[in-house]
Amino acid sequence: MSNSGRRKPPLVAEKRKPKSKPKPPAKPRSTRKSRKRAAPRRGGNVVTRAIFGLLHWIWRIIWGVGWRLTVVALLLLGGAVGYYYNTLPEASALLDGRARGSVTLLDRDSDVFAWRGDQFGGAVNAQAVSKHLRNAVIATEDRRFYKHPGIDPIGIASAIRINLSEGRGPLSGHGGSTLTQQTAKLLCLGNEYVEADWKSEAEYVADCRRGSLGRKAKEAIYAMAMEVKYTKEEILSIYLNRAYMGGGAYGAEAAAQRYFGKHAAQLNPAEGAMLAGLLTAPSTLAPTSNIERSQNRASVVVGLMRNQGFLSESEAALALANPAELSQAAERQAGGYFADWVMSSGPEFFTRDTTEDVIIRTTLDQRIQRAAEAGLTAVFEEKLRDGSKAQAAVVVMSADGAVRAMIGGRQTKVSGAFNRATQANRQTGSSFKPFVYATALELGYSSMDTVVDEPYCINIAGSGNWCPSNYSNRFHGRVTLADALQHSYNIPAVKVAESVGLDLVRKVASDFGIQSDLAAGPALALGASESTLLEMTGAFAGILNGGSSVTPYGLVELKLLGSDEPVMGAGGGIGERVIREDAARELTWMMSRVIDGGTGSRAKLPGREAAGKTGTTQAARDAWFLGFTADYVAGVWMGYDDNTPLTGVTGGGLPAEIWREVMVRVQEGMPATPLPMDAPRVQPAQPQVAEQPQQPQPQQEWQGNQGRQQVPQQQQNREGPIANILRQLLGG
């Protein structure tokens, strides 16, 4: 059978779908068409497409112009940086930026006790100072100092954020300046001070500190130039040497010496933190102004140092538990009255207006200065009524006139104040009487000679009768000169002065160092003339040293910083002899009786010989006590600045007590050395003064074998110039 006419069976299994034919590849669409077709998917409508097109066109313009402007700006910036780069000197030339010189004052042991002028302690390297100071400055002022190129965008952004959060303008308050920018400001962008271009130096400084946008832009460029020119350590060195840290101290070394009495390399964490804390407000935060405020700021700095890894937890805790304290010199507020006096007494071109760095060694003994202040304070706190405005002054010196301590007022820790020890001319009262008796002793009289204390009047031409009286308004009859001085009788002092001659009394007082105008009339004997406490104390020093004049002095030696040879030496000391040594020794004995039972008994020292004299002026406007031991002379004045009379105060009262409290502290621990004094050897055989001297003639008052013509030969050989002149005039 044939199969013709039948369909052939399929070649695949039943129920299996045939393979699909591969699709031909799609024809590529043009980019333009695809974009046009894709656009509706992004924006949707025509308006959206137009907006996006406009933005795209603007962006293309911005990008096209922006990168070109950026290139131009960078070129201009590079040119400006290059310009400043070429103007920058070597880093070493920028370390000391003061416009004037400084004065450093040393005490008798060559320890610093005061500063004047802009202080610069010497150039220091950032690596040479204490690491704690270096780290404290970086932690406080610029923690990214080692990472930025002179400006810190992160710091600027942070400062703007803080300013806005505190309700200020973006550029008001925190500025975000780097240490390099602050250094650029300290350098005034390289513009040095030229006196002819400015009304004052203060105006120049104010211009350098301006904070305008233009100024900040210049600072940024200058800072970047510095980063190119100098290393980070050099920039930090310039900053540490130029930054003002309060108290007249410029730079880390000066501040370390000023506040802590040590080098900048020796600062501990607490001290380094305190100095770094001053940088934001040096005058306000200076520890000499307010130590607690400065310590509080330092504790904040310690916290920053701990947070930034410069201090461990234990180191930070130790620094917080032991805050930095001022040195003794810093506590004394720049030397007080003594430093002011030395500065005013030295040559102006080396002190007040110096353009050099000067070092002055002085006579000051800081132990004695503290003793004087403690003695004065003790009496005023215990004995003076509340609210009293009475003032006092104290001077302590050696027998050669070297001033060891000086207080010019009740407020002891001041500078630039009125100095009552050197500037106040006040009547001396009875404290002048030793010079009356010094004249008599120099002319050969004895302290055992007598004079009658009785009503007494002198007819003064043009003024009529002048009748002095004693403080007690009582008369004591015949008394020795020693008794008259011991109890400060006025009438005997006037009689003696009239008898020996007022001109000679004036000459003796003047030769002993009282340079003020001395009264011409008989009231001279009662201290009607004015003098300063310094002059009077110096005159009493002449009695202690055996009768030679002294010129009080405080300056021992003046040098320029870095020089070994002194520019000048001491300007005072012992001068010419005024009275014989034996006369001075007898006068010392007379004055010792003033303390041993006389008007100055409240000044008596336990277990130590002392001599002195009280003084109270008319209406008690001034009260004095001046005296000495074998080691030191001290003078005390008390009164009101406006001449208001003191109430219940005489020289033998509070001034004598102040003198005692001062000298007890001054002499503490010192051996009790006897006074250089001699009691009179010859007792008079008969009265030495006329019985009724109502209108005495000066050359007839004195009688007897101890008179002017009867000086023993051994005394004549040792006479002072006064007696020699008189002997020639009298033919003796």
C-alpha positions in Angstrom: 0.0 0.0 0.0 1.2 3.3 -0.8 1.2 6.4 1.6 0.5 8.9 -1.1 -2.0 11.5 -0.1 -1.2 11.4 3.7 0.6 14.2 5.8 4.0 13.3 7.0 4.4 13.0 10.7 6.3 15.9 12.5 9.9 15.4 13.3 9.5 16.6 16.9 7.9 15.0 19.9 4.3 15.7 20.4 3.1 18.5 22.6 6.6 20.3 22.5 6.6 23.9 21.5 8.7 25.0 18.6 11.8 27.1 19.4 11.2 30.8 19.1 13.1 32.6 16.5 15.7 35.2 17.9 14.6 38.7 17.5 16.7 40.9 15.2 18.7 43.6 17.0 16.9 46.9 17.6 18.0 49.7 15.4 19.9 52.3 17.3 18.0 55.5 18.1 19.6 58.8 17.7 20.8 60.5 21.0 18.8 63.6 20.3 15.6 61.7 19.8 16.2 59.6 23.0 16.8 62.8 25.0 13.7 64.4 23.6 11.7 61.3 24.4 13.2 60.9 27.9 12.6 64.5 28.9 8.9 64.0 29.7 9.9 61.3 32.2 12.0 63.8 34.3 9.9 67.0 34.3 6.8 66.1 32.7 5.6 69.2 31.0 7.1 72.0 29.0 7.4 74.5 31.9 9.6 72.1 33.9 11.7 71.4 30.9 12.2 75.1 30.4 13.2 75.7 34.0 15.8 72.8 34.0 17.1 74.1 30.7 17.6 77.6 32.1 19.3 76.3 35.2 21.6 74.2 33.1 22.5 77.2 31.0 23.2 79.3 34.1 25.4 76.6 35.5 27.4 76.3 32.4 28.0 80.1 32.5 28.9 80.0 36.2 31.2 77.0 35.7 32.8 78.6 32.6 33.4 81.9 34.3 34.0 80.6 37.8 36.9 78.4 37.2 38.6 81.2 35.2 38.0 83.6 38.0 39.3 81.1 40.5 42.5 80.8 38.6 42.8 84.5 38.4 42.1 84.8 42.2 44.7 82.1 43.0 47.2 83.9 40.8 46.5 87.2 42.6 46.6 85.5 46.0 49.9 83.9 45.1 51.3 87.2 43.9 50.2 88.9 47.2 51.7 86.1 49.3 54.9 86.3 47.2 55.0 90.1 47.8 54.7 89.7 51.6 57.1 86.8 51.5 59.8 89.0 49.9 59.2 91.7 52.6 59.6 89.3 55.6 63.0 89.5 57.4 64.6 86.6 59.1 62.6 85.2 62.0 65.3 86.1 64.5 64.8 89.8 63.7 61.1 89.7 64.7 61.5 88.3 68.3 61.7 91.6 70.2 58.9 94.1 69.3 59.0 96.7 72.0 59.2 100.3 71.1 60.8 101.4 74.4 63.3 100.1 76.9 62.8 98.4 80.3 64.1 98.7 83.8 64.6 95.7 86.1 65.3 96.5 89.7 67.3 94.1 91.9 67.5 94.2 95.7 70.7 94.1 97.8 70.9 90.3 97.2 70.5 90.8 93.4 67.0 89.3 93.4 64.4 90.9 91.2 61.8 92.9 93.1 60.4 95.3 90.6 60.0 96.1 86.9 59.3 99.3 85.0 58.6 100.0 81.3 57.9 97.3 78.7 59.6 94.2 80.0 61.3 91.8 77.6 63.0 88.9 79.4 65.1 87.9 76.4 64.4 85.9 73.2 63.3 82.3 73.7 62.8 79.5 71.2 59.5 77.7 71.1 61.3 74.5 71.8 63.3 76.0 74.7 60.2 77.1 76.7 58.4 74.6 78.9 56.3 72.2 76.9 53.4 72.9 79.2 53.4 76.5 78.2 53.7 75.6 74.5 50.9 73.1 74.7 48.7 75.4 76.7 49.0 78.2 74.1 48.2 75.8 71.2 45.3 74.2 73.1 43.9 77.6 73.9 44.6 79.7 70.8 44.8 77.2 67.8 44.5 73.5 68.3 45.0 72.9 64.6 48.1 75.0 64.4 50.3 72.3 62.9 47.7 71.4 60.3 46.6 74.6 58.5 48.5 76.8 56.0 48.0 80.0 58.0 44.2 80.2 57.9 41.8 77.7 59.2 38.4 77.4 57.4 37.1 75.0 59.9 38.0 77.4 62.7 36.3 80.3 60.9 33.2 78.3 60.3 33.1 77.2 64.0 33.6 80.8 65.1 30.7 82.0 62.9 28.5 79.3 64.2 29.3 80.2 67.8 28.7 83.9 67.1 25.3 83.3 65.5 24.3 80.9 68.3 25.1 83.6 70.9 23.0 86.2 69.1 25.8 88.2 67.5 26.8 88.9 64.0 28.8 86.3 62.1 32.0 88.3 62.4 31.3 89.7 65.9 33.0 88.1 68.9 34.9 84.9 68.0 37.1 85.5 65.0 38.6 82.1 64.3 42.0 83.6 63.9 44.9 81.2 63.8 48.1 81.6 65.8 49.8 82.7 62.6 47.2 85.4 62.0 47.6 86.6 65.5 51.3 86.8 65.0 50.7 88.8 61.8 48.6 91.2 63.8 51.4 91.5 66.5 53.8 92.4 63.6 51.3 94.9 62.4 51.6 93.3 58.9 55.2 94.4 58.8 54.5 98.2 59.3 56.9 99.4 61.9 56.1 102.4 64.2 57.5 105.7 62.8 56.9 108.5 65.3 56.5 111.2 62.6 53.6 109.3 61.0 51.4 109.0 64.0 50.0 111.3 66.7 51.0 108.8 69.3 52.1 105.2 69.7 48.7 104.3 71.1 47.1 105.4 67.8 49.5 103.2 65.9 48.7 100.2 68.1 45.0 100.8 67.7 45.4 100.8 63.9 47.3 97.5 64.1 44.4 96.0 66.1 41.6 97.0 63.7 39.2 94.2 62.9 37.6 95.2 59.6 37.1 92.7 56.8 39.8 94.3 54.6 42.2 94.1 57.5 41.4 90.5 58.2 42.0 89.7 54.5 45.4 91.3 54.7 46.2 89.4 57.9 45.2 86.1 56.1 47.5 86.8 53.2 50.4 87.9 55.5 49.8 84.8 57.6 50.1 82.5 54.5 53.3 84.3 53.5 54.7 83.6 57.0 53.8 80.0 56.7 55.8 79.8 53.5 58.7 81.8 54.8 59.0 80.4 58.3 58.6 77.0 60.0 55.8 76.4 62.5 58.4 76.6 65.3 59.7 79.9 64.2 56.1 81.4 64.0 55.4 80.1 67.5 58.7 81.5 68.7 57.8 85.0 67.4 54.4 84.8 69.0 55.8 83.6 72.4 58.2 86.5 72.4 55.9 89.3 71.3 52.5 88.5 72.9 51.6 90.9 75.7 50.9 89.0 78.9 49.9 91.8 81.3 51.9 93.6 84.0 54.1 95.3 81.4 55.5 91.9 80.4 56.0 91.2 76.7 56.7 87.6 75.9 56.8 84.3 77.8 60.2 84.9 79.5 59.3 88.3 80.8 55.9 87.0 82.0 57.5 84.0 83.7 59.9 86.2 85.5 57.3 88.8 86.3 54.7 86.5 87.9 56.7 83.4 89.0 60.3 84.5 89.4 61.5 81.7 87.1 62.5 81.1 83.5 59.9 80.2 80.9 61.6 76.8 80.5 60.8 75.9 84.2 57.1 76.5 84.2 54.8 73.6 85.4 51.4 72.8 83.9 49.5 75.2 86.2 51.9 78.1 85.5 51.9 77.4 81.8 48.1 77.3 81.8 47.9 80.7 83.6 50.2 82.4 81.1 48.3 81.0 78.2 45.0 82.1 79.8 46.2 85.7 79.9 46.4 86.0 76.1 42.7 86.7 75.6 42.6 89.6 78.1 46.1 90.2 79.5 45.4 93.4 81.5 42.1 92.1 83.0 43.3 88.6 83.7 46.8 89.5 85.0 47.4 87.7 88.3 48.8 90.9 89.8 45.4 92.5 89.2 43.2 89.6 90.4 44.9 86.3 91.3 41.6 84.4 91.7 40.3 85.5 88.3 43.6 84.4 86.7 43.4 81.0 88.5 39.9 80.4 87.3 40.9 81.1 83.7 43.9 78.8 84.1 41.6 76.0 85.2 39.7 76.3 82.0 43.0 76.0 80.1 44.0 73.0 82.0 40.7 71.4 80.9 41.4 72.1 77.3 44.9 70.6 77.6 43.4 67.5 79.1 40.7 67.2 76.4 43.3 67.6 73.7 45.7 65.0 75.1 48.4 67.4 76.3 47.8 66.4 79.9 46.8 63.1 81.5 44.0 62.9 83.9 46.4 62.7 86.9 48.5 65.6 85.6 45.4 67.8 85.1 44.0 66.9 88.5 47.4 67.9 90.1 47.4 71.2 88.2 43.8 72.0 89.3 44.6 71.1 92.9 47.7 73.3 93.0 47.0 76.4 91.0 49.8 78.8 90.2 50.8 81.4 92.8 52.6 84.7 92.4 56.2 85.1 93.5 57.0 87.4 96.4 58.2 90.0 94.0 55.0 89.9 91.9 52.9 90.1 95.1 54.7 93.4 96.0 53.0 95.1 93.0 56.2 96.2 91.2 58.2 97.5 94.1 56.0 100.1 95.5 57.3 103.4 96.9 60.9 102.3 97.0 61.0 101.5 93.3 59.2 104.7 92.5 61.9 106.7 94.5 64.8 104.9 92.8 63.3 105.5 89.4 62.8 109.2 90.1 66.2 109.7 91.6 68.1 108.1 88.8 69.1 109.7 85.5 66.0 110.2 83.3 67.5 108.8 80.2 68.3 105.5 82.0 65.1 105.2 84.1 61.8 107.0 83.1 62.6 107.5 79.5 65.1 104.8 78.8 65.3 103.3 75.3 67.7 100.6 76.6 67.2 97.6 78.7 68.5 98.6 82.1 69.3 96.6 85.2 69.5 98.5 88.5 70.9 97.0 91.7 69.6 98.7 94.8 69.9 98.8 98.5 66.5 97.4 99.3 66.3 94.6 101.8 63.1 92.8 101.1 63.1 91.2 104.6 63.3 94.6 106.2 60.7 96.0 103.8 58.3 93.2 104.9 59.1 93.9 108.6 58.4 97.6 108.2 55.0 97.0 106.5 54.0 94.4 109.1 54.9 96.8 111.9 53.0 99.7 110.5 50.0 97.5 109.8 50.0 96.0 113.3 49.7 99.4 115.0 47.2 100.9 112.5 44.9 97.8 112.8 45.0 97.7 116.6 45.2 101.4 117.6 43.6 103.5 114.9 39.9 104.1 115.0 37.8 102.9 112.1 37.4 105.2 109.3 40.5 107.3 110.1 42.2 108.7 107.1 45.5 109.4 108.9 48.6 108.6 106.9 52.0 107.3 107.9 55.4 106.9 106.3 58.4 104.8 107.3 62.1 104.8 106.2 64.7 102.3 107.4 68.4 102.8 106.4 71.9 101.8 107.4 74.3 104.3 109.0 75.8 105.1 105.6 72.5 106.2 104.1 71.7 103.0 102.2 67.9 102.9 102.3 66.7 99.3 103.2 62.9 99.9 103.3 60.5 102.6 102.5 56.8 103.1 103.0 55.1 106.2 101.6 51.6 105.7 102.9 49.2 103.3 104.6 48.5 101.5 101.3 51.8 99.7 100.9 51.3 97.7 97.7 50.9 100.5 95.3 53.0 102.1 92.5 53.0 105.7 91.2 51.3 107.0 94.3 52.2 110.1 96.4 55.2 109.2 98.5 55.0 110.8 101.9 58.4 109.7 102.8 60.1 111.6 100.0 57.6 114.2 98.7 55.8 115.5 101.8 57.6 118.5 103.4 56.2 118.8 107.0 57.3 120.7 110.1 59.7 118.6 112.1 58.7 119.7 115.6 60.9 118.6 118.5 62.6 115.9 116.4 64.9 118.8 115.2 66.3 119.4 118.7 69.2 116.9 118.5 70.8 119.3 116.0 70.6 122.1 118.5 72.4 120.1 121.1 74.8 118.7 118.5 75.9 122.2 117.8 76.5 122.9 121.5 78.4 119.6 122.0 80.6 120.4 119.0 81.5 123.7 120.6 82.7 122.0 123.7 79.7 122.0 126.0 78.7 118.9 128.1 75.4 117.2 128.3 75.7 117.9 132.1 75.8 121.6 131.6 72.6 123.2 132.9 70.1 125.7 131.7 67.1 127.2 133.5 63.6 126.2 132.3 61.5 129.2 133.2 59.2 131.8 131.5 61.2 133.2 128.6 60.5 135.8 125.9 62.5 137.1 123.0 61.8 140.4 121.3 61.7 139.7 117.6 62.1 142.7 115.4 58.9 143.5 113.5 57.0 140.8 115.4 57.2 141.8 119.1 57.7 139.4 122.0 57.8 135.7 121.3 57.3 133.6 124.4 57.7 129.8 123.9 56.2 127.4 126.3 56.6 123.7 127.2 54.2 121.1 126.0 53.0 120.6 129.6 52.9 124.4 130.2 55.0 123.8 133.3 58.5 125.0 134.1 61.2 122.8 135.7 63.9 125.2 136.9 67.5 124.3 136.4 68.0 121.2 134.3 70.9 119.6 132.5 71.0 119.6 128.7 70.6 115.8 128.8 67.4 116.2 130.9 66.1 118.9 128.6 66.5 116.7 125.6 65.2 113.6 127.4 61.9 115.3 128.3 61.8 117.6 125.2 61.6 120.9 127.1 61.1 123.7 124.7 62.5 126.7 126.6 66.0 125.2 127.2 66.3 124.2 123.6 65.5 127.8 122.5 68.0 129.2 125.0 70.8 126.8 123.9 70.1 127.7 120.2 70.2 131.4 121.0 73.4 130.9 122.9 75.4 128.9 120.4 74.0 130.9 117.5 71.1 130.2 115.2 73.3 130.4 112.1 75.5 127.6 113.5 72.5 125.5 114.3 71.3 125.9 110.7 74.7 125.0 109.3 74.9 121.8 111.4 71.4 120.7 110.4 72.2 121.5 106.8 75.5 119.7 106.8 73.8 116.7 108.3 71.6 116.6 105.2 68.4 118.7 105.9 68.3 120.6 102.6 64.9 122.2 103.1 64.7 125.9 103.9 65.4 126.4 107.6 63.7 129.0 109.7 65.6 132.2 110.4 64.2 133.0 113.8 64.4 131.3 117.2 61.5 129.0 116.4 64.1 127.1 114.4 65.0 125.2 117.6 61.5 123.9 118.0 61.3 122.5 114.5 59.4 125.3 112.8 61.2 124.3 109.5 59.9 121.7 107.1 61.7 118.6 105.9 60.9 115.2 104.5 61.1 112.0 106.4 63.9 110.8 104.2 66.0 113.8 104.9 65.4 113.6 108.7 66.2 109.9 108.8 69.4 110.5 106.8 70.4 113.3 109.3 69.9 110.9 112.2 72.1 108.4 110.4 74.9 110.9 110.5 74.7 110.9 114.4 74.8 107.1 114.4 77.9 106.9 112.2 79.9 109.2 114.4 79.1 112.6 113.1 79.6 112.5 109.4 76.9 113.5 106.9 75.2 111.0 104.7 73.3 111.2 101.4 70.5 108.7 101.4 70.6 106.5 98.4 68.9 103.5 96.9 70.8 103.0 93.6 73.9 100.9 93.9 74.8 100.0 90.3 73.2 100.5 86.9 74.0 98.3 83.9 72.7 97.7 80.5 71.3 94.3 79.8 74.0 92.0 78.5 76.9 94.2 79.7 79.2 93.4 82.6 80.5 97.0 83.1 78.3 99.3 85.1 77.2 102.6 83.5 77.0 104.3 86.9 77.5 103.5 90.6 76.0 104.6 93.9 75.0 108.3 94.2 75.1 108.5 98.0 76.8 107.4 101.1 78.9 108.9 103.9 80.2 112.5 103.2 82.2 115.0 105.2 82.4 115.2 109.0 79.9 117.6 110.6 80.7 117.2 114.3 83.5 115.4 116.3 83.0 111.7 116.9 83.1 112.1 120.7 80.4 114.8 120.4 78.3 112.4 118.3 78.8 109.6 120.9 77.7 111.9 123.7 74.7 113.1 121.7 73.8 109.4 121.2 73.9 108.9 124.9 71.6 111.8 125.4 69.2 110.5 122.9 69.2 107.0 124.4 67.8 108.6 127.6 64.8 109.8 125.5 63.8 106.1 125.1 65.0 105.0 128.5 62.5 107.0 130.5 61.9 110.1 128.4 59.2 111.1 125.9 60.0 108.1 123.7 59.7 105.4 126.3 57.0 103.6 124.2 59.7 102.9 121.6 61.9 100.9 124.0 63.1 97.7 122.5 63.4 94.5 124.7 67.0 93.7 125.4 68.5 96.1 122.9 69.9 99.7 123.2 68.3 102.4 121.1 68.3 106.1 120.9 65.8 108.5 119.3 63.7 111.6 119.5 60.0 112.4 119.4 58.5 115.3 117.5 55.1 116.9 117.6 54.2 120.1 115.7 51.8 122.9 116.6 48.2 121.7 117.0 49.6 118.1 116.5 49.4 118.3 112.7 52.5 116.2 112.4 53.9 113.5 114.8 57.4 112.1 114.4 59.7 109.5 115.9 63.2 109.0 114.6 65.7 106.7 116.2 68.4 104.1 115.7 70.0 101.0 117.1 73.6 100.1 116.4 72.5 98.5 113.2 69.7 100.6 111.6 68.2 104.0 111.6 64.4 104.3 111.2 62.1 107.3 110.9 58.3 107.4 111.3 55.9 110.3 110.3 52.2 110.4 110.9 49.6 113.0 110.0 46.9 113.9 107.6 47.5 114.9 104.0 45.3 118.0 104.4 47.1 119.1 107.6 44.1 118.3 109.8 45.3 118.0 113.5 45.7 114.6 114.9 43.5 113.6 117.8 45.3 112.4 120.8 48.5 111.6 118.9 52.0 112.9 119.7 55.4 111.7 118.5 55.8 109.7 121.7 52.5 107.9 121.0 51.6 106.0 117.8 54.7 107.0 115.9 56.9 105.6 118.7 54.9 102.5 118.8 55.1 102.0 115.0 58.9 102.6 115.3 59.1 99.9 118.0 57.0 97.4 116.1 59.1 98.0 113.0 62.4 97.7 114.7 61.5 94.6 116.7 60.8 92.9 113.4 63.8 94.4 111.6 66.2 93.3 114.4 64.7 89.8 114.9 67.4 87.2 115.0 70.3 89.8 115.1 72.7 90.0 118.1 72.1 92.9 120.5 75.0 95.2 119.6 75.7 98.1 122.0 75.1 101.6 120.8 78.3 103.7 119.9 77.8 106.1 122.8 79.7 107.6 125.8 78.2 109.1 128.9 79.8 112.5 129.9 83.0 112.1 131.8 83.3 115.5 133.4 80.6 116.9 135.7 80.2 120.7 135.8 81.5 122.4 138.9 79.0 125.3 138.8 75.8 126.3 137.0 76.3 126.9 133.3 73.4 129.3 132.5 72.4 132.7 134.0 69.6 132.5 136.5 67.3 135.3 135.0 67.8 135.3 131.2 64.6 137.2 130.4 66.2 139.0 127.5 69.4 137.1 127.0 72.3 138.0 124.8 73.5 134.9 123.0 77.2 135.4 123.8 76.5 136.0 127.5 74.2 133.1 128.3 76.8 130.5 129.0 79.3 130.6 131.9 81.8 128.3 133.5 84.7 126.1 132.8 83.0 124.0 130.1 82.3 127.1 128.0 83.3 127.7 124.4 86.8 128.8 125.2 87.6 125.8 127.4 87.6 122.9 125.0 90.1 120.2 126.0 93.1 119.8 123.8 92.3 116.2 122.9 88.8 117.4 121.7 90.3 120.2 119.7 92.4 117.7 117.7 89.1 116.0 116.6 86.8 118.9 116.1 84.5 119.2 113.2 84.5 122.1 110.7 82.0 124.2 112.7 84.3 124.4 115.8 87.4 125.1 113.7 85.7 128.0 111.9 84.4 129.4 115.2 87.8 129.1 116.9 89.4 131.1 114.1 86.7 133.8 114.3 87.0 134.0 118.1 90.7 133.9 118.2 90.7 130.6 120.2 
